[in-house]
Amino acid sequence: MTAPVAVVITDGQPTDDWEQGFDTLSALPLFLRPWVVGFALGEDGYTDPLAHVVAPQLGVHKAIEENLAEMVTNVLRQLLG
């Protein structure tokens, strides 16, 4: 069974209470918790909040709009085999 995958794409500081949503996901049984893949959009995309929620072995990826779809596709292919 494969765990769900959540893709988070952001260009800056969170403007909501993301910690509460993340705590809800983290409280799920291990087999239901998603692997979180994070993309900071733009060369100045802020990565610190993403670093707290992504799977450590996946890291945070920086992307620009022109290559975002390709980057997401490549990372998901690597993750899902």
PyMOL CGO cylinders between C-alpha atoms (Angstrom):
from pymol import cmd
from pymol.cgo import CYLINDER

trace = [
    CYLINDER, 0.00, 0.00, 0.00, 1.33, 3.43, -0.95, 0.3, 1, 1, 1, 1, 1, 1,
    CYLINDER, 1.33, 3.43, -0.95, 0.90, 6.41, 1.34, 0.3, 1, 1, 1, 1, 1, 1,
    CYLINDER, 0.90, 6.41, 1.34, -0.94, 9.43, -0.08, 0.3, 1, 1, 1, 1, 1, 1,
    CYLINDER, -0.94, 9.43, -0.08, 1.15, 12.29, -1.45, 0.3, 1, 1, 1, 1, 1, 1,
    CYLINDER, 1.15, 12.29, -1.45, 0.42, 15.99, -0.83, 0.3, 1, 1, 1, 1, 1, 1,
    CYLINDER, 0.42, 15.99, -0.83, 2.10, 18.58, -3.05, 0.3, 1, 1, 1, 1, 1, 1,
    CYLINDER, 2.10, 18.58, -3.05, 2.48, 22.02, -1.47, 0.3, 1, 1, 1, 1, 1, 1,
    CYLINDER, 2.48, 22.02, -1.47, 3.37, 24.94, -3.76, 0.3, 1, 1, 1, 1, 1, 1,
    CYLINDER, 3.37, 24.94, -3.76, 3.92, 28.37, -2.25, 0.3, 1, 1, 1, 1, 1, 1,
    CYLINDER, 3.92, 28.37, -2.25, 5.65, 31.60, -3.15, 0.3, 1, 1, 1, 1, 1, 1,
    CYLINDER, 5.65, 31.60, -3.15, 6.08, 33.09, 0.29, 0.3, 1, 1, 1, 1, 1, 1,
    CYLINDER, 6.08, 33.09, 0.29, 5.06, 33.34, 3.91, 0.3, 1, 1, 1, 1, 1, 1,
    CYLINDER, 5.06, 33.34, 3.91, 1.91, 31.51, 4.98, 0.3, 1, 1, 1, 1, 1, 1,
    CYLINDER, 1.91, 31.51, 4.98, -1.08, 33.78, 5.56, 0.3, 1, 1, 1, 1, 1, 1,
    CYLINDER, -1.08, 33.78, 5.56, -3.17, 31.31, 7.53, 0.3, 1, 1, 1, 1, 1, 1,
    CYLINDER, -3.17, 31.31, 7.53, -2.85, 28.92, 10.46, 0.3, 1, 1, 1, 1, 1, 1,
    CYLINDER, -2.85, 28.92, 10.46, -1.06, 26.18, 8.52, 0.3, 1, 1, 1, 1, 1, 1,
    CYLINDER, -1.06, 26.18, 8.52, 0.23, 24.59, 11.72, 0.3, 1, 1, 1, 1, 1, 1,
    CYLINDER, 0.23, 24.59, 11.72, -3.28, 23.51, 12.74, 0.3, 1, 1, 1, 1, 1, 1,
    CYLINDER, -3.28, 23.51, 12.74, -3.86, 21.76, 9.41, 0.3, 1, 1, 1, 1, 1, 1,
    CYLINDER, -3.86, 21.76, 9.41, -0.45, 20.12, 9.57, 0.3, 1, 1, 1, 1, 1, 1,
    CYLINDER, -0.45, 20.12, 9.57, -1.11, 18.93, 13.13, 0.3, 1, 1, 1, 1, 1, 1,
    CYLINDER, -1.11, 18.93, 13.13, -4.35, 17.33, 11.90, 0.3, 1, 1, 1, 1, 1, 1,
    CYLINDER, -4.35, 17.33, 11.90, -2.46, 15.46, 9.16, 0.3, 1, 1, 1, 1, 1, 1,
    CYLINDER, -2.46, 15.46, 9.16, 0.27, 14.44, 11.59, 0.3, 1, 1, 1, 1, 1, 1,
    CYLINDER, 0.27, 14.44, 11.59, -2.28, 12.94, 13.98, 0.3, 1, 1, 1, 1, 1, 1,
    CYLINDER, -2.28, 12.94, 13.98, -3.44, 10.43, 11.35, 0.3, 1, 1, 1, 1, 1, 1,
    CYLINDER, -3.44, 10.43, 11.35, -2.30, 6.82, 11.63, 0.3, 1, 1, 1, 1, 1, 1,
    CYLINDER, -2.30, 6.82, 11.63, 1.10, 6.40, 9.98, 0.3, 1, 1, 1, 1, 1, 1,
    CYLINDER, 1.10, 6.40, 9.98, -0.23, 4.54, 6.92, 0.3, 1, 1, 1, 1, 1, 1,
    CYLINDER, -0.23, 4.54, 6.92, -2.68, 7.40, 6.19, 0.3, 1, 1, 1, 1, 1, 1,
    CYLINDER, -2.68, 7.40, 6.19, -0.21, 10.27, 6.63, 0.3, 1, 1, 1, 1, 1, 1,
    CYLINDER, -0.21, 10.27, 6.63, 0.76, 11.80, 3.33, 0.3, 1, 1, 1, 1, 1, 1,
    CYLINDER, 0.76, 11.80, 3.33, 4.27, 12.24, 2.07, 0.3, 1, 1, 1, 1, 1, 1,
    CYLINDER, 4.27, 12.24, 2.07, 4.49, 16.01, 1.74, 0.3, 1, 1, 1, 1, 1, 1,
    CYLINDER, 4.49, 16.01, 1.74, 6.48, 17.35, -1.21, 0.3, 1, 1, 1, 1, 1, 1,
    CYLINDER, 6.48, 17.35, -1.21, 7.18, 21.09, -1.16, 0.3, 1, 1, 1, 1, 1, 1,
    CYLINDER, 7.18, 21.09, -1.16, 7.93, 23.57, -3.91, 0.3, 1, 1, 1, 1, 1, 1,
    CYLINDER, 7.93, 23.57, -3.91, 8.92, 27.18, -3.30, 0.3, 1, 1, 1, 1, 1, 1,
    CYLINDER, 8.92, 27.18, -3.30, 7.81, 29.12, -6.36, 0.3, 1, 1, 1, 1, 1, 1,
    CYLINDER, 7.81, 29.12, -6.36, 10.15, 31.79, -7.69, 0.3, 1, 1, 1, 1, 1, 1,
    CYLINDER, 10.15, 31.79, -7.69, 13.82, 32.44, -7.16, 0.3, 1, 1, 1, 1, 1, 1,
    CYLINDER, 13.82, 32.44, -7.16, 13.01, 34.26, -3.92, 0.3, 1, 1, 1, 1, 1, 1,
    CYLINDER, 13.01, 34.26, -3.92, 10.43, 31.70, -2.77, 0.3, 1, 1, 1, 1, 1, 1,
    CYLINDER, 10.43, 31.70, -2.77, 10.52, 31.39, 1.03, 0.3, 1, 1, 1, 1, 1, 1,
    CYLINDER, 10.52, 31.39, 1.03, 11.43, 27.82, 2.02, 0.3, 1, 1, 1, 1, 1, 1,
    CYLINDER, 11.43, 27.82, 2.02, 11.46, 27.87, 5.84, 0.3, 1, 1, 1, 1, 1, 1,
    CYLINDER, 11.46, 27.87, 5.84, 7.77, 27.00, 6.45, 0.3, 1, 1, 1, 1, 1, 1,
    CYLINDER, 7.77, 27.00, 6.45, 7.96, 24.21, 3.87, 0.3, 1, 1, 1, 1, 1, 1,
    CYLINDER, 7.96, 24.21, 3.87, 10.98, 22.71, 5.57, 0.3, 1, 1, 1, 1, 1, 1,
    CYLINDER, 10.98, 22.71, 5.57, 8.80, 22.04, 8.64, 0.3, 1, 1, 1, 1, 1, 1,
    CYLINDER, 8.80, 22.04, 8.64, 6.19, 20.00, 6.78, 0.3, 1, 1, 1, 1, 1, 1,
    CYLINDER, 6.19, 20.00, 6.78, 7.92, 18.14, 3.95, 0.3, 1, 1, 1, 1, 1, 1,
    CYLINDER, 7.92, 18.14, 3.95, 9.26, 14.64, 4.30, 0.3, 1, 1, 1, 1, 1, 1,
    CYLINDER, 9.26, 14.64, 4.30, 12.92, 15.22, 5.25, 0.3, 1, 1, 1, 1, 1, 1,
    CYLINDER, 12.92, 15.22, 5.25, 14.26, 12.81, 2.64, 0.3, 1, 1, 1, 1, 1, 1,
    CYLINDER, 14.26, 12.81, 2.64, 12.38, 14.73, -0.09, 0.3, 1, 1, 1, 1, 1, 1,
    CYLINDER, 12.38, 14.73, -0.09, 13.53, 18.23, 0.77, 0.3, 1, 1, 1, 1, 1, 1,
    CYLINDER, 13.53, 18.23, 0.77, 12.15, 21.53, -0.51, 0.3, 1, 1, 1, 1, 1, 1,
    CYLINDER, 12.15, 21.53, -0.51, 12.46, 22.21, -4.23, 0.3, 1, 1, 1, 1, 1, 1,
    CYLINDER, 12.46, 22.21, -4.23, 12.79, 25.69, -5.72, 0.3, 1, 1, 1, 1, 1, 1,
    CYLINDER, 12.79, 25.69, -5.72, 10.97, 26.19, -9.00, 0.3, 1, 1, 1, 1, 1, 1,
    CYLINDER, 10.97, 26.19, -9.00, 10.06, 28.94, -11.40, 0.3, 1, 1, 1, 1, 1, 1,
    CYLINDER, 10.06, 28.94, -11.40, 6.69, 29.00, -13.15, 0.3, 1, 1, 1, 1, 1, 1,
    CYLINDER, 6.69, 29.00, -13.15, 8.19, 27.94, -16.46, 0.3, 1, 1, 1, 1, 1, 1,
    CYLINDER, 8.19, 27.94, -16.46, 9.48, 24.61, -15.11, 0.3, 1, 1, 1, 1, 1, 1,
    CYLINDER, 9.48, 24.61, -15.11, 7.10, 23.93, -12.22, 0.3, 1, 1, 1, 1, 1, 1,
    CYLINDER, 7.10, 23.93, -12.22, 5.00, 21.26, -13.94, 0.3, 1, 1, 1, 1, 1, 1,
    CYLINDER, 5.00, 21.26, -13.94, 8.10, 19.43, -15.12, 0.3, 1, 1, 1, 1, 1, 1,
    CYLINDER, 8.10, 19.43, -15.12, 9.70, 19.56, -11.67, 0.3, 1, 1, 1, 1, 1, 1,
    CYLINDER, 9.70, 19.56, -11.67, 6.56, 18.31, -9.91, 0.3, 1, 1, 1, 1, 1, 1,
    CYLINDER, 6.56, 18.31, -9.91, 6.25, 15.47, -12.42, 0.3, 1, 1, 1, 1, 1, 1,
    CYLINDER, 6.25, 15.47, -12.42, 9.89, 14.44, -12.02, 0.3, 1, 1, 1, 1, 1, 1,
    CYLINDER, 9.89, 14.44, -12.02, 9.80, 14.48, -8.22, 0.3, 1, 1, 1, 1, 1, 1,
    CYLINDER, 9.80, 14.48, -8.22, 6.56, 12.45, -8.11, 0.3, 1, 1, 1, 1, 1, 1,
    CYLINDER, 6.56, 12.45, -8.11, 7.99, 9.91, -10.56, 0.3, 1, 1, 1, 1, 1, 1,
    CYLINDER, 7.99, 9.91, -10.56, 11.04, 9.48, -8.33, 0.3, 1, 1, 1, 1, 1, 1,
    CYLINDER, 11.04, 9.48, -8.33, 8.88, 9.16, -5.24, 0.3, 1, 1, 1, 1, 1, 1,
    CYLINDER, 8.88, 9.16, -5.24, 6.36, 6.73, -6.65, 0.3, 1, 1, 1, 1, 1, 1,
    CYLINDER, 6.36, 6.73, -6.65, 8.84, 4.74, -8.72, 0.3, 1, 1, 1, 1, 1, 1,
]
cmd.load_cgo(trace, "trace")
